[in-house]
């Protein structure tokens, strides 16, 4: 046991004390911090100003005046604030409280500069094809931004059962998407206002009738109630999968690379003079799992701190962290031992890629089924995947992080299945590792690997 620990400590320190590991471990948090600090400045739309000249062909005679009214700075400000409030209403209560505390600044950011738009009325019988050339004319002032052609029956239908028309929009090349969205919103509101006025109706009263605020929901479990956070039960399984995948690939790739390097440089022959192949394999597995646990532990701590900052810590069941550790260890020892066997069987990294590919494909399966399992954790697919090795650890974690966790006996049945799979994977990997470690020359194919397992 002492020699196994020596190997584990050697591999652990040889990795975690390198600048590359430290940089790789901190690069994701660093990117997150940079995006938080720089992102709002890079993607800030509050200083963007809509400007240009719109040419309008309006045979109805009712849409153009409504557009002029809709372009009034106060009307634009009210429209933007309504959108801001709707987005704020969908946010968690803690986020709403923070935004409401800074409502004055939030309002300024939501409004932005008033649009600088000039309207050009064209005759109802204007030649549209000739008017299109106007869009690309050089101008010393406002750019010719849009040609809007209102349909004849956009306000009043042609007959009792006739359909209402719409409009055609022509723009010059390179127009900003924000300008385009503003034009569509403005024309749509103008047409609706014209239709409402033509029928002697009150637009504000109609909007009030159609407006149904969306209340927050409450998740009721057998022993507690809590506010439902939209997207949490859908994104939490993905976060667990990312941690599992990063930990398995990070530690597994480290083991594979170090084994190939030690074998190709004949360092392994020196190591085997001091330890047995099984002690070397066990030490490498323990060292690599310690490396992955350091990485996962850092990211879990950061996630918990983030939840605590937004007062969402109470939404996370602490048992999920325990199950994450258990299922990660199961997945790591299963896939890690097989990756270690791949490293022992080949002579260089190029040869390792072909043998490693099947393991990579298996690890990608949970990504394909994640949406289906997260949305319906009680489905037949979800139940089968959570008990099907070698991906049962991923499947059960997805169900545990969903809105409908499985019963405790299913969780522990999956753990038992996973432990049995680990025993089988380590048994196969140990046989390949023992023979392949000192084998050189042509890399083995699948038949050769099976022969090694049966012969060892």
C-alpha positions in Angstrom: 0.0 0.0 0.0 2.9 2.4 0.8 4.3 2.0 -2.7 0.9 2.6 -4.3 0.6 5.9 -2.3 4.2 6.8 -3.4 3.1 6.4 -7.0 -0.1 8.4 -6.4 1.7 11.3 -4.7 4.3 11.3 -7.4 1.8 11.6 -10.2 -0.4 14.1 -8.2 2.5 16.5 -7.5 4.0 16.1 -10.9 0.7 17.5 -12.4 -0.7 19.9 -9.9 2.6 21.8 -9.4 3.0 22.6 -13.0 2.1 26.0 -14.4 0.0 24.5 -17.1 -2.3 22.7 -14.6 -2.7 25.8 -12.5 -3.4 28.0 -15.6 -5.9 25.4 -17.0 -7.6 25.2 -13.6 -8.0 29.0 -13.3 -8.7 29.9 -16.9 -12.4 29.1 -16.7 -13.1 31.3 -13.6 -10.9 34.0 -15.1 -12.9 34.0 -18.3 -16.1 34.2 -16.2 -14.8 37.2 -14.3 -13.6 38.9 -17.4 -17.0 38.4 -19.1 -18.8 39.8 -16.0 -16.6 42.9 -16.0 -16.1 43.5 -19.7 -19.2 41.8 -21.1 -21.7 44.6 -20.2 -19.4 47.1 -21.9 -18.9 45.0 -25.0 -22.6 44.2 -25.4 -24.1 47.4 -24.1 -27.0 48.6 -26.3 -28.0 51.5 -24.1 -25.9 54.0 -26.2 -27.1 52.6 -29.5 -29.3 55.2 -31.4 -31.7 54.3 -34.1 -31.5 56.8 -36.9 -32.3 57.1 -40.6 -34.9 58.2 -43.1 -37.9 56.0 -43.8 -39.8 56.2 -47.0 -43.4 55.1 -46.6 -46.0 54.2 -49.2 -49.3 54.2 -47.4 -52.4 53.7 -49.5 -54.6 53.4 -46.3 -53.7 57.0 -45.2 -53.9 55.8 -41.6 -50.7 54.0 -40.9 -48.2 56.9 -41.6 -49.7 59.2 -38.9 -49.7 56.3 -36.4 -46.0 55.7 -37.2 -45.2 59.3 -36.6 -46.9 59.1 -33.2 -45.1 55.8 -32.4 -41.8 57.5 -33.2 -42.4 60.1 -30.5 -39.6 59.8 -27.9 -42.1 59.3 -25.1 -43.8 56.5 -26.9 -40.5 54.8 -27.7 -39.5 55.2 -24.0 -42.8 53.6 -22.8 -42.4 50.7 -25.2 -38.9 50.0 -24.0 -39.8 50.2 -20.4 -42.7 47.8 -20.9 -40.2 45.3 -22.4 -37.8 45.9 -19.6 -40.5 45.2 -17.0 -41.6 42.0 -18.7 -38.0 40.7 -18.7 -37.6 41.7 -15.1 -40.8 39.9 -14.2 -39.4 36.6 -15.4 -36.3 36.9 -13.3 -35.9 35.3 -9.8 -37.1 37.3 -6.8 -33.6 38.1 -5.6 -32.6 39.4 -9.0 -35.8 41.5 -9.2 -35.0 43.0 -5.9 -31.5 44.0 -7.0 -32.9 45.5 -10.2 -35.7 47.4 -8.5 -33.2 48.9 -6.0 -31.3 50.4 -9.0 -34.5 51.1 -11.0 -33.4 54.6 -11.9 -30.2 53.5 -13.5 -32.0 50.5 -15.0 -34.6 52.8 -16.6 -31.9 55.0 -18.1 -30.2 51.9 -19.6 -33.5 50.6 -20.9 -34.4 53.9 -22.6 -31.2 54.8 -24.3 -31.0 57.7 -26.7 -34.2 58.8 -28.5 -34.5 57.6 -32.1 -33.5 60.1 -34.8 -35.8 59.2 -37.6 -37.3 61.3 -40.4 -40.4 60.1 -42.3 -40.8 60.6 -46.1 -44.3 60.1 -47.4 -44.5 58.7 -51.0 -47.6 58.8 -53.1 -50.0 55.8 -52.8 -49.4 55.0 -56.4 -45.6 55.4 -56.2 -43.4 53.1 -58.4 -41.9 50.7 -55.8 -39.2 49.4 -58.1 -38.0 53.0 -58.7 -38.3 53.8 -55.0 -35.9 50.9 -54.2 -33.1 52.8 -55.9 -33.6 55.5 -53.3 -32.2 53.2 -50.6 -28.7 53.2 -52.1 -28.5 56.9 -52.9 -25.6 58.8 -51.3 -26.7 61.4 -48.7 -24.9 63.9 -46.6 -27.4 63.6 -43.8 -29.5 60.7 -42.4 -29.0 57.4 -44.2 -31.9 56.1 -46.3 -32.7 53.2 -44.0 -36.0 51.7 -45.1 -38.7 51.6 -47.7 -42.0 50.6 -46.2 -44.9 49.6 -48.4 -48.2 49.3 -46.5 -50.7 46.9 -48.1 -54.0 48.4 -49.3 -56.0 46.3 -46.9 -53.7 46.5 -43.9 -56.2 48.4 -41.8 -59.6 47.4 -43.3 -60.3 44.0 -44.8 -61.5 43.9 -48.4 -64.8 42.2 -47.4 -66.7 40.8 -44.5 -64.6 37.6 -44.5 -61.4 39.1 -46.1 -58.1 38.8 -44.4 -56.2 41.9 -43.3 -53.0 42.8 -45.2 -49.5 43.5 -43.8 -46.6 45.4 -45.2 -43.4 45.0 -47.3 -40.0 46.2 -46.1 -37.0 46.9 -48.2 -33.7 47.9 -46.6 -30.1 48.7 -47.8 -27.3 46.2 -47.3 -25.5 46.2 -43.9 -28.4 47.4 -41.8 -27.9 46.7 -38.1 -30.3 44.1 -36.7 -31.3 46.5 -34.0 -32.4 49.0 -36.6 -34.4 46.2 -38.3 -36.1 45.1 -35.1 -37.0 48.8 -34.4 -38.6 49.2 -37.8 -40.7 46.0 -37.5 -41.8 47.0 -34.0 -42.7 50.5 -35.1 -44.7 49.5 -38.2 -46.5 46.7 -36.4 -47.6 49.0 -33.6 -48.6 51.7 -36.1 -50.8 49.2 -38.1 -52.4 47.9 -34.9 -53.2 51.4 -33.7 -54.7 52.3 -37.1 -56.9 49.1 -37.0 -58.0 49.9 -33.5 -58.8 53.6 -34.4 -60.7 52.5 -37.5 -63.1 50.5 -35.3 -63.4 53.2 -32.7 -61.9 51.1 -30.0 -59.6 52.0 -27.1 -56.1 50.5 -27.5 -55.2 50.9 -23.8 -58.4 49.0 -22.8 -57.6 46.2 -25.3 -54.1 45.9 -24.1 -55.4 45.7 -20.5 -57.7 42.9 -21.5 -55.0 41.0 -23.2 -52.4 41.5 -20.5 -52.2 38.6 -18.1 -49.1 38.8 -15.8 -47.2 35.6 -15.4 -46.9 34.7 -11.7 -44.1 32.8 -10.2 -44.8 29.1 -9.5 -44.2 27.2 -6.3 -42.7 23.7 -6.3 -44.4 21.5 -3.7 -42.5 18.5 -2.5 -43.7 16.0 0.1 -41.8 17.7 2.8 -41.3 21.4 1.7 -42.3 24.2 -0.6 -40.0 26.5 -2.5 -40.2 29.1 -5.3 -39.6 27.6 -8.7 -36.6 29.0 -10.5 -37.1 28.7 -14.2 -34.4 26.8 -16.0 -32.7 25.5 -12.8 -34.0 22.0 -13.1 -33.0 22.0 -16.8 -29.6 23.5 -16.4 -28.5 21.8 -13.2 -28.1 18.3 -14.8 -26.0 19.9 -17.6 -23.8 21.5 -15.0 -23.3 18.1 -13.3 -22.5 16.5 -16.7 -19.9 19.2 -17.5 -18.2 18.6 -14.1 -18.2 14.8 -14.7 -16.9 15.1 -18.2 -14.2 17.6 -17.3 -13.0 15.5 -14.3 -13.0 12.2 -16.2 -11.3 13.6 -19.3 -8.9 15.8 -17.4 -7.6 13.0 -15.1 -8.0 10.2 -17.7 -6.1 12.1 -20.3 -3.3 12.9 -17.8 -2.9 9.2 -17.0 -3.0 8.2 -20.6 -0.4 10.8 -21.6 2.0 10.1 -18.7 1.8 6.3 -19.3 2.6 6.7 -23.0 5.5 9.0 -22.3 6.9 6.7 -19.6 6.6 3.7 -21.8 8.1 5.4 -24.9 11.1 6.7 -22.9 11.5 3.4 -21.1 11.1 5.1 -17.7 8.4 2.5 -17.0 11.1 -0.2 -16.9 12.8 1.6 -14.0 9.5 2.0 -12.2 8.7 -1.7 -12.5 11.9 -2.5 -10.8 10.5 -0.9 -7.7 6.8 -1.6 -7.9 4.6 -4.2 -9.5 2.4 -3.4 -12.5 -0.8 -3.6 -10.3 0.7 -1.2 -7.7 1.8 1.2 -10.5 -1.7 1.1 -12.0 -3.4 1.6 -8.7 -1.1 4.5 -7.8 -1.8 6.2 -11.1 -5.5 5.9 -10.6 -5.4 7.3 -7.1 -3.2 10.2 -8.2 -5.3 11.1 -11.2 -8.6 10.9 -9.2 -7.1 13.3 -6.6 -6.2 15.7 -9.4 -9.7 15.6 -10.8 -11.2 16.1 -7.3 -9.2 19.2 -6.8 -10.5 20.6 -10.1 -14.1 19.6 -9.5 -14.0 20.8 -5.9 -12.9 24.3 -7.0 -15.7 24.6 -9.5 -18.3 23.3 -7.1 -17.2 25.8 -4.5 -17.5 28.6 -7.0 -21.0 27.5 -8.0 -22.1 27.4 -4.4 -20.7 30.8 -3.8 -22.6 32.1 -6.8 -25.9 30.6 -5.6 -25.3 32.1 -2.2 -24.7 35.6 -3.8 -28.1 35.5 -5.4 -29.8 34.0 -2.4 -30.5 30.8 -4.3 -28.4 28.5 -2.1 -31.5 27.0 -0.4 -32.8 25.7 -3.8 -29.9 23.2 -4.0 -30.3 19.9 -2.1 -27.0 19.3 -0.3 -27.3 15.6 -1.0 -26.7 16.4 -4.7 -23.1 17.3 -3.9 -22.7 13.9 -2.1 -24.2 12.0 -5.0 -22.0 14.0 -7.4 -18.9 12.9 -5.6 -20.1 9.2 -5.5 -21.1 9.0 -9.2 -18.0 10.9 -10.2 -15.7 8.4 -8.5 -17.7 5.5 -10.1 -17.4 7.1 -13.6 -13.8 8.0 -13.1 -12.6 4.6 -12.0 -14.6 3.0 -14.8 -13.4 5.2 -17.7 -10.1 6.1 -16.1 -8.9 2.5 -15.8 -9.8 1.9 -19.4 -7.9 5.0 -20.6 -5.0 3.8 -18.5 -5.1 0.5 -20.3 -5.1 2.3 -23.6 -2.0 4.2 -22.6 -0.2 1.0 -21.6 -1.2 -0.8 -24.9 0.2 1.8 -27.4 3.6 3.3 -28.1 2.7 7.0 -28.8 -0.3 9.4 -28.7 -1.1 8.9 -32.4 -1.8 5.2 -31.8 -3.8 6.0 -28.6 -6.3 8.1 -30.6 -7.8 5.1 -32.4 -8.2 3.1 -29.2 -9.5 6.1 -27.3 -12.2 7.0 -29.8 -14.7 4.3 -28.6 -14.4 5.7 -25.0 -15.0 9.2 -26.3 -18.1 8.2 -28.2 -19.5 6.5 -25.1 -18.8 9.7 -23.0 -20.7 11.7 -25.6 -23.9 9.7 -25.3 -25.2 11.5 -22.2 -25.0 14.8 -24.1 -27.3 13.6 -26.8 -30.0 12.4 -24.3 -29.6 15.2 -21.7 -32.6 17.3 -23.0 -35.0 14.3 -23.0 -33.9 13.0 -19.6 -34.1 16.5 -18.0 -37.6 17.2 -19.3 -39.0 13.8 -18.5 -36.9 12.2 -15.8 -39.4 9.5 -15.2 -39.5 8.2 -18.7 -38.4 4.7 -19.8 -35.3 6.2 -21.5 -34.3 8.0 -18.3 -34.8 4.9 -16.1 -32.9 2.6 -18.5 -30.0 5.1 -18.9 -29.6 5.6 -15.1 -29.0 1.8 -14.7 -27.1 1.0 -17.9 -23.3 0.9 -17.5 -21.0 2.6 -18.3 -23.2 5.7 -18.5 -25.5 5.0 -15.6 -23.6 7.5 -13.4 -24.4 10.3 -15.9 -28.0 9.2 -16.3 -28.7 9.0 -12.5 -27.1 12.4 -11.9 -29.3 14.0 -14.6 -32.4 12.6 -12.9 -31.2 13.7 -9.4 -30.8 17.2 -10.6 -34.2 17.3 -12.4 -37.6 18.4 -11.1 -38.6 14.8 -10.3 -35.8 13.0 -8.5 -35.9 9.2 -8.4 -36.7 7.2 -5.3 -33.7 6.4 -3.0 -33.7 2.7 -3.9 -33.2 3.5 -7.6 -30.2 5.8 -6.7 -28.5 3.1 -4.6 -29.3 0.4 -7.2 -27.5 2.6 -9.8 -24.6 3.0 -7.4 -24.4 -0.8 -6.9 -24.5 -1.3 -10.7 -21.8 1.3 -11.1 -19.6 -0.4 -8.5 -20.0 -3.8 -10.2 -19.1 -2.1 -13.5 -16.0 -0.5 -11.9 -14.8 -4.0 -10.7 -15.3 -5.4 -14.2 -13.6 -2.4 -15.9 -10.6 -2.4 -13.5 -10.3 -6.2 -13.9 -10.1 -5.9 -17.8 -7.8 -2.8 -17.6 -5.4 -4.5 -15.2 -4.9 -7.5 -17.5 -4.3 -5.2 -20.5 -2.0 -2.9 -18.4 0.1 -5.9 -17.2 0.8 -7.2 -20.6 0.9 -4.0 -22.7 3.2 -2.1 -20.4 6.3 -3.8 -21.7 5.0 -4.6 -25.2 6.5 -2.6 -28.1 6.1 -2.5 -31.8 2.8 -2.8 -33.7 -0.2 -1.4 -31.6 -2.8 -4.1 -30.7 -6.2 -4.4 -32.3 -9.4 -5.4 -30.6 -8.7 -9.2 -31.1 -5.3 -8.8 -29.6 -6.7 -7.0 -26.6 -9.2 -9.7 -26.1 -6.5 -12.3 -26.3 -4.5 -10.4 -23.7 -7.5 -10.3 -21.3 -8.0 -14.1 -21.7 -4.3 -15.0 -21.4 -3.3 -12.8 -18.4 
